[in-house]
């Protein structure tokens, strides 16, 4: 459990500081104390068999479940979770302080009442640093950001089998497109994605015309948006970028939807799921377009006057050149993407019992710290 606390503080910090820095904050000092405790602990980490095998002793079984949860928690701050913002980091630091305090309370009580218990070493000044960490995090924000409970590792999505329904295959292909848009596609690949998404919206609107008229209207509007984006992309250029895999997935979704006969009855819930997925794809493409122009992967075409005093002609054909964006508001592709593709983000709230569970943990810690006899379970 202390190993997880140490890893969480080390990997979750969005702004790690050097050890020699004079600007170390209480979470950084708590991290140093945890590293000292873990380094001086002679016990080895449990094996996979020990973590997964139920123990016949009740207290040992409770510790096994806590150790198993800590081992699973190592995935929560991996590359798939992304980097935490400052408020989420402070919420995590306060949770680590509470868990560390709980482990120390149990360690001190077991030291007195359990024969053969191996106590933790190197706990000097740990209580003060835990208290400073809790005070620091509560002083930096008025309310903790419990949205962090939604973050972390999730099991991979199950693979869609060949026997799945045709609409399920389309949704799976569109979901693969969303997952492949992690990097900025090249302008050529972006155009392919825009064209295939326009065609996909057209086909979805035709299928939903009778069974889901509301969704069909939104699909028609999306088709018009992507038609405008395709037209506006003609004034942009750029060879740098990726997106070959995204192009394949987008074309695969269009091909699968085109293969569905028009008379096929499709549940309204399938169209709602596809509409939700469209919204995520649209927001991701809008971010890719903005980032492509800001990083100068995408350029704009502009016409420049051509002056030639040697041929004796009064009218000369303008020459076309490409260059970086000077003002984003003058780029039609960015303007349409911001106005039509980007939707208002759905406000996220933490789990309803997030504050209650943390309050219960702190109450249990205070209760066991005040007791002078008995072994807590």
Residue, then its C-alpha position, 0 to 999 in steps of 0.5 A: x500500500x505504501x508502494x502505491x502511495x509513493x508511485x501515485x505521488x511520483x507519477x501523478x504530479x503534473x509539475x515535479x520538482x527537483x530534490x534540491x529545490x527550495x520550493x518543495x511543497x508538502x506532497x513532495x516532502x511526503x513523497x521523500x518520507x515514503x521513499x525512505x520507509x519503503x527503502x528500509x522495509x525488508x519485506x518483499x512485495x507480494x506475489x501474484x498468487x498471494x494477491x489473488x488467493x483468499x486467506x483463511x485469517x480474517x485480518x490477513x484477508x483484509x490486508x490482502x484485499x487492500x494490497x490487491x487494490x493497491x496493485x491494481x491501482x498501479x494502472x491508474x496513472x499509466x499513459x492511458x490515464x493522461x496527465x492530471x491537472x493541478x486540482x486532481x493532483x491535490x485531491x490525489x495527494x490528500x487521498x495518499x496522505x489519508x491512506x498513509x496515515x491509516x497504514x501508520x495507525x494500524x502499524x503502531x497498534x499491531x506493534x503493541x498487540x500482535x506478536x512477531x509484527x515487523x514494524x515500519x522503519x524510517x517513520x520520523x517526521x512522517x506524521x507532521x508531513x502527512x498533516x502538512x500535506x492535508x493542510x496544504x491541499x485543503x488550503x489550495x482549493x475550496x472543494x476537492x475535484x472528485x472527478x479523479x475517481x472517474x480517471x484511471x485504467x479501464x479494462x479493454x473493450x471487448x472485441x466485436x465478433x463477426x456474428x455481431x449485428x451490422x450496426x454494431x460493426x459500424x459503431x465499432x469501426x467508428x469507435x476505432x476511428x476515435x481511438x486512432x485520432x491521437x495524433x494530428x493527421x496530414x491534410x490529405x488524410x484529413x480530407x479523406x476522413x472528412x469525405x468519408x464522415x460526410x458520406x457516413x452521415x448521409x447513409x445514416x440519415x437515410x437509414x434513420x429516416x423512418x425509425x428515428x426521424x430526430x436522429x436523421x435530422x441531426x445526421x443531415x445537419x452533420x452531413x452539411x457541416x462536413x460538406x462545408x468542411x470539405x469545401x473549406x479544406x481546399x484552401x489548406x495544405x500540408x504534408x506533415x502528419x499521420x492519420x493513415x490508420x484513421x483514414x482506414x477506420x473511417x472508410x471502413x465505417x462508411x463501407x459497412x454502413x453502405x452494405x446495410x440494406x435500406x429495408x433493414x430495421x434498426x433499433x432507435x438506441x443504435x442510432x442514439x449510440x452512433x450520434x453520441x459517438x459522432x459528437x466525440x469524433x467531431x470534437x476530436x477532429x476540431x481539436x486536431x484542426x486547431x492544433x494542426x494550424x497552431x503547430x504549422x503542420x497545416x498551411x493556407x493557400x494565398x494568392x499574391x500579385x505577380x508583377x513582371x515588367x519584361x513581357x509587356x503585358x498589363x494583366x498577369x496571372x496571380x501566383x499561389x503560395x502557401x504559408x502559416x496562418x497569421x490570423x485564425x479567424x480568417x481561415x474558413x476551416x477553423x471557423x467552421x470547425x469551431x462553430x459546427x463541430x465543437x459542442x459544449x462539454x458535458x459537465x462532469x461530476x464526481x461519484x455521489x459517494x466520493x466525499x462520504x467514503x473519504x469522510x468515513x476513512x478519516x473518521x475511522x482513522x481518528x477513532x483508532x488513533x484515540x483508542x488505546x487497546x484492542x486490535x482494529x479489524 
